[in-house]
Amino acid sequence: MTDAINTILKKSSLSVTPGRSAILQLFHQSDGALTHAVIEEKTGDQFDRVTIYRTLQVFVEKGLIHTIPSPDNSILYALCKEDCSEGHHHDNHIHFICDKCNTTYCLDHITTPYIALPNGFKTNQTDVLIKGLCAQCNL
């Protein structure tokens, strides 16, 4: 996994640092989106809050991860699709938050609906957030 993480960082023109490698690996091991707090918790005392924040910002800028707004106005982060690149996110999909386990899932196979905006308006991003029970919690 380490070689794959290093390749992704290098492909994005990012230097390979312990912080970047560890944080990107967390995303690849996660089933859903992560918060800054969860990343802090999982990395322990290895990296300070500012290092994590800057790493997340760089990953967003480079098209490695995308942000997901949450109902409580915090920000969630999730891996981008492979066709995202620096400054060009193509994560036009639905996000689902489980009410029971609080896991946030990217539903990549469901495209957000087209919304016809009035003349003069331009869409930069459409966020659709669905809440309910995930498949595991709905058993």
Residue pairs with C-beta under 8 A, 6 or more apart in sequence:
1 25
1 28
2 21
2 25
4 28
5 21
5 24
5 25
5 28
6 16
6 21
8 24
8 64
9 15
9 16
9 20
9 21
9 24
10 16
12 62
12 63
12 64
12 86
13 62
14 20
14 58
14 62
18 46
18 47
19 46
19 47
19 51
19 52
19 55
20 55
20 58
20 59
22 43
22 46
22 47
23 39
23 43
23 47
23 52
23 55
23 56
23 59
24 59
24 64
26 34
26 39
26 42
26 43
27 34
27 64
27 65
27 77
27 78
27 79
28 79
31 103
31 105
32 78
32 103
32 104
32 105
32 106
33 68
33 76
33 77
33 78
33 95
33 103
33 104
33 105
33 106
34 76
34 77
34 78
35 74
35 75
35 76
35 77
36 49
36 52
36 53
36 56
36 75
36 77
39 52
39 56
39 77
40 47
40 49
40 52
43 52
47 55
56 65
56 77
59 65
59 77
60 66
60 67
60 77
61 86
61 87
62 85
62 86
63 80
63 84
63 85
63 86
63 87
63 88
63 89
64 79
64 80
64 84
65 77
65 78
65 79
65 80
66 77
66 78
66 79
66 80
66 84
66 89
66 91
67 75
67 76
67 77
68 75
68 76
68 77
68 78
68 95
68 104
68 106
68 127
68 129
69 75
69 76
69 127
69 129
70 76
70 97
70 104
70 129
71 97
71 129
71 131
76 95
76 104
78 95
78 104
78 106
79 106
80 89
80 90
80 91
81 90
81 91
81 108
83 90
84 90
84 91
89 125
91 106
92 111
92 112
92 126
93 106
93 107
93 108
93 109
93 110
93 111
93 112
94 107
94 110
94 111
94 112
94 128
94 129
94 130
95 104
95 105
95 106
95 107
95 127
95 128
95 129
95 130
96 104
96 105
96 107
96 129
96 130
96 131
96 132
96 134
97 103
97 104
97 105
97 129
97 130
97 131
98 104
98 105
98 131
98 132
98 133
98 134
98 137
99 131
99 132
99 133
99 137
100 133
100 134
100 137
101 134
101 136
101 137
103 134
105 134
107 130
112 126
112 128
113 128
115 123
115 126
117 123
